[in-house]
């Protein structure tokens, strides 16, 4: 894992970083630690940033008040105001993607009768923007979370493996520490997705279920979203599900091209 760290003041008495730079470093630290699978506590953030704990706490409190950062149980994460500022890259909005791809999701559900999900990346998270499921799956509480760390789900790994920038790499700075075990595991999982040509999560985020995911690509072969099928592990026809998911994700990508010809 790489984390930003403020440089110390030099021997000639030049003034150290100002408040604005400290705030930016704190935001980067929270993103880095979250993306690596760590829990960004105050002590962890202060240690990674090089700030005094009192200073880190004061600035984090300000960010929480502005809803740029959230705090729950002593752990900090990206807040709704920061997610709104981050927005999405140029192209179709999340609302338009949902509208355009919903018919394909319904087709996929009719073919498999498994839970179909559509998600996009927002910062260091994967965010569910649409879901199609029947009464059987609702009764079994078979659904992926509405929001989760991007590296921790089949949907997120499908997008990362297809070439989306890894959130922690985006915020890398020259001051680094040894890569964490969590980051090494993520890299290994992404390599497996590329080898297999599909992202799979068995008994992972949803206990007792298997999730299969593929990216929806634009004309430049960049992932704009991901589609997934989630079903009970002991009843899901994996081979048929993979076949149908591949066909529908390709068709969905062509529809995105027609909708957003850049």
Secondary structure as the mmCIF struct_conf table of DSSP 4:
data_model
#
loop_
_struct_conf.conf_type_id
_struct_conf.id
_struct_conf.beg_label_comp_id
_struct_conf.beg_label_asym_id
_struct_conf.beg_label_seq_id
_struct_conf.end_label_comp_id
_struct_conf.end_label_asym_id
_struct_conf.end_label_seq_id
HELX_LH_PP_P HELX_LH_PP_P1 UNK A 6 UNK A 9
TURN_TY1_P TURN_TY1_P1 UNK A 11 UNK A 12
HELX_RH_AL_P HELX_RH_AL_P1 UNK A 19 UNK A 35
TURN_TY1_P TURN_TY1_P2 UNK A 36 UNK A 37
STRN STRN1 UNK A 41 UNK A 41
HELX_RH_AL_P HELX_RH_AL_P2 UNK A 42 UNK A 49
TURN_TY1_P TURN_TY1_P3 UNK A 50 UNK A 50
HELX_RH_AL_P HELX_RH_AL_P3 UNK A 53 UNK A 65
TURN_TY1_P TURN_TY1_P4 UNK A 66 UNK A 67
BEND BEND1 UNK A 68 UNK A 68
STRN STRN2 UNK A 69 UNK A 72
TURN_TY1_P TURN_TY1_P5 UNK A 73 UNK A 74
STRN STRN3 UNK A 75 UNK A 78
HELX_RH_AL_P HELX_RH_AL_P4 UNK A 80 UNK A 86
BEND BEND2 UNK A 90 UNK A 91
HELX_RH_AL_P HELX_RH_AL_P5 UNK A 94 UNK A 112
BEND BEND3 UNK A 114 UNK A 114
STRN STRN4 UNK A 115 UNK A 122
TURN_TY1_P TURN_TY1_P6 UNK A 123 UNK A 124
STRN STRN5 UNK A 125 UNK A 132
HELX_RH_AL_P HELX_RH_AL_P6 UNK A 135 UNK A 139
TURN_TY1_P TURN_TY1_P7 UNK A 140 UNK A 141
BEND BEND4 UNK A 146 UNK A 146
STRN STRN6 UNK A 147 UNK A 149
HELX_RH_3T_P HELX_RH_3T_P1 UNK A 150 UNK A 152
BEND BEND5 UNK A 153 UNK A 153
HELX_RH_AL_P HELX_RH_AL_P7 UNK A 154 UNK A 161
TURN_TY1_P TURN_TY1_P8 UNK A 162 UNK A 163
HELX_LH_PP_P HELX_LH_PP_P2 UNK A 164 UNK A 166
HELX_RH_AL_P HELX_RH_AL_P8 UNK A 167 UNK A 170
TURN_TY1_P TURN_TY1_P9 UNK A 171 UNK A 171
BEND BEND6 UNK A 174 UNK A 175
HELX_LH_PP_P HELX_LH_PP_P3 UNK A 178 UNK A 180
HELX_RH_AL_P HELX_RH_AL_P9 UNK A 181 UNK A 196
TURN_TY1_P TURN_TY1_P10 UNK A 197 UNK A 197
BEND BEND7 UNK A 198 UNK A 198
STRN STRN7 UNK A 199 UNK A 202
BEND BEND8 UNK A 203 UNK A 206
TURN_TY1_P TURN_TY1_P11 UNK A 207 UNK A 208
STRN STRN8 UNK A 209 UNK A 217
TURN_TY1_P TURN_TY1_P12 UNK A 219 UNK A 220
BEND BEND9 UNK A 221 UNK A 221
STRN STRN9 UNK A 223 UNK A 232
TURN_TY1_P TURN_TY1_P13 UNK A 233 UNK A 235
HELX_RH_AL_P HELX_RH_AL_P10 UNK A 238 UNK A 259
BEND BEND10 UNK A 260 UNK A 260
#
